[in-house]
């Protein structure tokens, strides 16, 4: 019988650190709830990006800090409980000043989250793909947040990633390099360099000029035609597939809902949706059946008040577990 969370918080943090720093490019796939996280792990990805946009959208609100940190924590707890692979959380601007940001680290570690990204924008944030020339936070304020977060973490491998919005806000490569250097000096474990161009030219220019010692992370949402291998050759250590499971789910839900609405029948959508048997397998209903055999009292055909036989001892329960596994 197999249960999730066989990895400790410390081991998950180490796995995320390794994923970001490995010689081969690491890939973090987006998830926005426990189910999508299970799919990401089942497919074979080594890490999860808990996307602020996707979690907000799943709640039916905008990615403008309309969702509270507590609501995000509820989702993160469900994701963390569902998988063994490490999770990198999209922490927006840290939900306030340095004090809010360091408390965020504490709460994330309590839920076995392996790392967090904060961006150098103003609270409340606006999604980076909306509008132009968004105002950025003061560099010293951002550095203070990063330093406070580093001092607050309990696990030394908990990853604190600084997201630099200079390129995506139109401030140019030089500003991005200056900010990223300051963020590294403040203690950041990696730089998430963000661009919304349709090509990776800005990313290439930045990475070629980067002289820091910490790894670079990118998310090719708009320059999606650039293969991950090319980004690796540019000097990118990890890529984030930022919102693709959320966007995929919206598309198929619309398609199925429209088909049922128009046809007034379920006949034409069955081939489009996941069989219930696969849902039960994904959610590991088999484990519950096996646990029922171990922990539930045996049925008593005489309707007696007591269970049929003595309660299994600890040793007997362990033996039953091994047999069920």
C-alpha positions as MATLAB code, in Angstrom:
seq = 'XXXXXXXXXXXXXXXXXXXXXXXXXXXXXXXXXXXXXXXXXXXXXXXXXXXXXXXXXXXXXXXXXXXXXXXXXXXXXXXXXXXXXXXXXXXXXXXXXXXXXXXXXXXXXXXXXXXXXXXXXXXXXXXXXXXXXXXXXXXXXXXXXXXXXXXXXXXXXXXXXXXXXXXXXXXXXXXXXXXXXXXXXXXXXXXXXXXXXXXXXXXXXXXXXXXXXXXXXXXXXXXXXXXXXXXXXXXXXXXXXXXXXXXXXXXXXXXXXXXXXXXXXXXXXXXXXXXXXXXXXXXXXXXXXXXXXXXXXXXXXXXXXXXXXXXXXXXXXXXXXXXXX';
ca = [
       0.000    0.000    0.000;
       1.544    3.283   -1.092;
       0.808    6.703    0.375;
       2.084   10.067   -0.844;
       4.574   12.313    0.967;
       7.327    9.741    1.338;
       9.792   12.601    0.763;
      10.476   14.949    3.676;
      10.344   18.725    3.389;
      14.139   18.839    3.441;
      14.494   16.232    0.709;
      11.943   18.025   -1.484;
      13.850   21.288   -1.089;
      17.059   19.494   -2.081;
      15.328   18.003   -5.121;
      14.145   21.445   -6.252;
      17.617   22.896   -5.734;
      19.066   20.077   -7.834;
      16.430   20.573  -10.546;
      17.284   24.273  -10.828;
      21.055   23.755  -10.704;
      21.458   20.589  -12.774;
      23.587   20.575  -15.923;
      20.571   19.414  -17.942;
      17.721   21.888  -18.181;
      15.057   21.359  -15.523;
      11.345   21.609  -16.272;
       8.658   22.777  -13.850;
       5.106   22.042  -14.993;
       2.143   24.124  -13.868;
      -0.486   22.784  -11.496;
      -3.319   24.637   -9.790;
      -4.937   22.014   -7.539;
      -4.369   18.515   -6.212;
      -5.743   16.793   -9.296;
      -3.596   18.680  -11.802;
      -0.576   18.097   -9.550;
      -1.227   14.346   -9.644;
      -1.353   14.458  -13.450;
       1.947   16.364  -13.598;
       3.647   13.804  -11.365;
       2.054   10.835  -13.169;
       3.339   12.044  -16.533;
       6.870   12.144  -15.159;
       7.774   15.762  -14.438;
      10.256   16.311  -11.611;
       8.781   19.537  -10.250;
       5.623   21.628  -10.060;
       5.063   25.322  -10.683;
       2.152   26.436   -8.477;
       1.015   29.277  -10.706;
      -0.635   32.363   -9.243;
      -2.500   33.007  -12.491;
      -3.778   29.435  -12.655;
      -4.794   29.206   -9.000;
      -6.591   32.560   -9.224;
      -8.346   31.531  -12.430;
      -9.458   28.242  -10.854;
     -11.064   30.326   -8.102;
     -12.762   32.510  -10.728;
     -10.859   35.690   -9.860;
      -8.197   37.793  -11.570;
      -4.446   37.490  -11.129;
      -4.267   40.854   -9.343;
      -3.900   39.730   -5.717;
      -7.668   39.307   -5.505;
      -7.048   35.883   -4.003;
      -5.811   36.026   -0.418;
      -2.620   34.371    0.756;
      -4.702   32.120    3.010;
      -6.695   30.896    0.005;
      -3.449   30.190   -1.834;
      -2.172   28.258    1.177;
      -5.268   26.041    1.109;
      -4.535   25.134   -2.510;
      -0.836   24.608   -1.817;
      -1.638   22.256    1.037;
      -3.842   20.176   -1.287;
      -1.102   20.086   -3.921;
       1.590   19.203   -1.393;
      -0.536   16.404    0.067;
      -1.086   14.955   -3.415;
       2.464   14.532   -4.707;
       6.024   13.645   -3.746;
       7.775   15.946   -6.224;
       8.915   19.446   -5.168;
       6.745   22.538   -5.588;
       7.861   26.057   -6.493;
       5.205   28.611   -5.551;
       4.419   31.785   -7.455;
       4.527   34.209   -4.515;
       3.744   37.393   -6.488;
       5.274   40.332   -4.581;
       5.352   38.582   -1.227;
       1.918   39.841   -0.108;
       3.248   43.064    1.400;
       6.598   44.252    2.741;
       9.562   42.268    4.078;
       7.609   41.189    7.153;
       4.782   39.673    5.096;
       7.312   38.027    2.790;
       9.244   36.347    5.586;
       6.028   35.123    7.185;
       5.070   33.703    3.798;
       8.249   31.607    3.832;
       7.375   30.245    7.260;
       3.868   29.246    6.166;
       5.104   27.679    2.934;
       7.659   25.552    4.729;
       4.991   24.357    7.151;
       3.217   22.893    4.101;
       6.358   21.284    2.646;
       6.614   23.721   -0.257;
      10.155   23.659   -1.637;
      10.625   27.211   -2.857;
       9.016   30.510   -3.773;
       9.369   33.161   -6.457;
       8.782   36.828   -5.695;
       8.709   39.526   -8.350;
       9.927   43.118   -8.258;
       6.568   44.783   -8.851;
       4.159   46.841   -6.768;
       1.437   45.349   -4.541;
      -1.252   44.691   -5.662;
       0.372   43.217   -8.729;
      -0.984   43.167  -12.269;
      -0.379   40.140  -14.450;
       2.757   40.727  -16.490;
       1.062   40.079  -19.821;
      -1.469   42.880  -19.308;
      -0.518   46.392  -20.433;
       2.887   47.947  -20.889;
       5.533   49.676  -18.762;
       4.329   48.449  -15.399;
       5.969   50.221  -12.475;
       8.631   48.217  -10.691;
       9.449   48.095   -7.007;
      12.427   49.935   -5.585;
      15.535   47.745   -5.839;
      16.459   48.244   -2.180;
      12.947   47.292   -1.065;
      13.114   44.105   -3.125;
      16.552   43.285   -1.730;
      15.246   43.778    1.803;
      12.448   41.307    1.129;
      14.867   38.741   -0.267;
      17.243   39.099    2.681;
      14.397   38.760    5.187;
      13.095   35.669    3.409;
      16.537   34.059    3.390;
      16.942   34.726    7.105;
      13.467   33.304    7.822;
      13.829   29.948    6.096;
      14.375   26.890    8.255;
      15.537   24.544    5.513;
      18.810   25.744    3.993;
      17.809   24.345    0.578;
      14.409   26.090    0.458;
      14.742   27.981   -2.821;
      14.149   31.740   -2.888;
      13.947   32.941   -6.478;
      13.955   36.590   -7.544;
      11.785   37.316  -10.568;
      13.102   40.271  -12.568;
      10.419   42.133  -14.537;
      12.695   44.674  -16.250;
      12.408   43.166  -19.723;
       8.690   42.511  -19.642;
       8.062   46.055  -18.325;
      10.142   47.694  -21.036;
      13.112   48.802  -18.906;
      15.714   46.971  -20.946;
      18.550   44.499  -20.482;
      20.895   46.835  -18.579;
      18.272   47.489  -15.895;
      17.570   43.769  -15.722;
      21.272   42.972  -15.223;
      21.673   45.596  -12.518;
      18.598   44.396  -10.650;
      19.506   40.721  -10.971;
      22.999   41.387   -9.624;
      21.528   43.200   -6.621;
      19.104   40.335   -6.011;
      21.929   37.795   -6.064;
      23.869   39.894   -3.554;
      20.760   39.993   -1.336;
      20.740   36.190   -1.179;
      18.522   34.965   -4.038;
      19.153   31.370   -5.087;
      18.173   31.938   -8.730;
      16.991   34.661  -11.110;
      13.715   34.238  -12.980;
      14.151   36.462  -16.036;
      10.820   37.298  -17.674;
      10.042   38.395  -21.242;
       6.860   38.615  -23.304;
       8.463   38.926  -26.726;
       7.522   36.384  -29.371;
      11.164   35.354  -29.720;
      13.796   34.563  -27.105;
      16.145   37.328  -28.290;
      15.864   39.306  -25.039;
      16.539   36.193  -23.009;
      19.598   35.414  -25.129;
      20.953   38.946  -24.743;
      20.446   38.897  -20.987;
      21.945   35.458  -20.429;
      25.002   36.226  -22.555;
      25.682   39.346  -20.497;
      24.906   37.727  -17.123;
      27.994   37.427  -14.911;
      26.308   36.158  -11.781;
      26.932   32.776  -10.203;
      23.313   31.737   -9.561;
      21.158   29.936  -12.177;
      18.673   31.524  -14.554;
      15.034   30.451  -14.954;
      12.787   31.394  -17.889;
       9.185   30.817  -18.922;
       8.671   30.680  -22.701;
       4.942   31.468  -22.593;
       5.082   33.887  -25.542;
       8.247   32.627  -27.237;
       6.866   29.088  -27.214;
       8.461   28.198  -30.557;
      11.867   28.174  -28.876;
      12.765   24.582  -27.891;
      13.948   24.025  -24.333;
      17.275   22.758  -25.687;
      17.943   26.141  -27.307;
      17.186   27.895  -24.022;
      19.616   25.541  -22.301;
      22.296   26.500  -24.820;
      21.604   30.163  -24.005;
      22.444   29.504  -20.373;
      18.983   28.895  -18.921;
      19.049   26.273  -16.155;
      15.296   25.654  -15.792;
      12.088   26.477  -17.627;
       8.612   26.982  -16.218;
       5.562   25.859  -18.202;
       3.582   28.551  -16.496;
      -0.141   28.109  -17.143;
      -0.665   25.392  -19.714;
      -2.711   22.893  -17.708;
      -5.125   25.629  -16.676;
      -5.497   26.870  -20.247;
      -5.906   23.310  -21.528;
      -8.654   22.605  -18.998;
     -10.598   25.739  -19.973;
     -10.509   24.724  -23.615;
     -11.748   21.150  -23.097;
     -14.406   22.215  -20.567;
     -15.776   24.706  -23.065;
     -15.756   22.100  -25.819;
     -17.550   19.475  -23.750;
     -20.055   21.893  -22.223;
     -20.889   23.353  -25.633;
     -21.373   19.908  -27.166;
     -23.755   18.830  -24.396;
     -25.651   22.115  -24.520;
     -26.167   21.900  -28.282;
     -26.891   18.164  -28.607;
     -28.844   17.723  -25.357;
     -27.055   14.405  -25.047;
     -23.921   12.914  -23.520;
     -23.321   10.535  -26.421;
     -20.895   12.695  -28.388;
     -18.596   13.711  -25.548;
     -17.717   10.360  -23.995;
     -14.666    9.970  -26.227;
     -13.468   13.449  -25.248;
     -13.387   12.893  -21.504;
     -11.427   10.729  -19.096;
     -13.041    7.390  -18.150;
     -14.076    7.167  -14.518;
     -11.791    4.155  -14.092;
      -8.787    6.355  -14.856;
      -9.994    8.967  -12.362;
     -10.227    6.309   -9.656;
      -6.737    5.097  -10.540;
      -5.323    8.634  -10.469;
      -6.828    9.227   -7.025;
      -5.544    5.838   -5.761;
      -8.838    4.353   -4.641;
      -7.047    1.001   -4.472;
      -5.103    2.229   -1.431;
      -8.374    2.914    0.388;
      -9.650   -0.588   -0.415;
      -6.452   -2.072    0.998;
      -6.653    0.153    4.089;
     -10.255   -0.951    4.646;
      -9.060   -4.541    4.845;
      -6.478   -3.625    7.462;
      -8.331   -1.169    9.687;
     -12.071   -1.776    9.430;
     -13.641   -4.443   11.652;
     -14.652   -7.600    9.845;
     -18.333   -7.930    9.125;
     -20.217   -9.883   11.772;
     -23.102  -11.823   10.315;
     -24.660  -12.139   13.790;
     -24.808   -8.324   14.156;
     -22.858   -8.588   17.392;
     -21.781   -5.380   19.058;
     -18.100   -6.325   19.145;
     -15.780   -6.763   16.192;
     -15.055  -10.226   14.834;
     -11.813  -10.995   16.602;
      -9.219   -8.913   18.444;
      -7.862   -5.611   17.189;
      -4.695   -6.260   15.129;
      -1.454   -5.513   16.955;
       1.112   -3.056   15.623;
       3.230   -5.906   14.285;
       0.228   -7.509   12.610;
      -0.760   -4.197   11.014;
       2.763   -3.757    9.658;
       2.643   -7.277    8.197;
      -0.708   -6.541    6.569;
       0.756   -3.348    5.110;
       3.674   -5.251    3.606;
       1.339   -7.805    2.083;
      -0.861   -5.068    0.596;
       2.062   -3.112   -0.835;
];
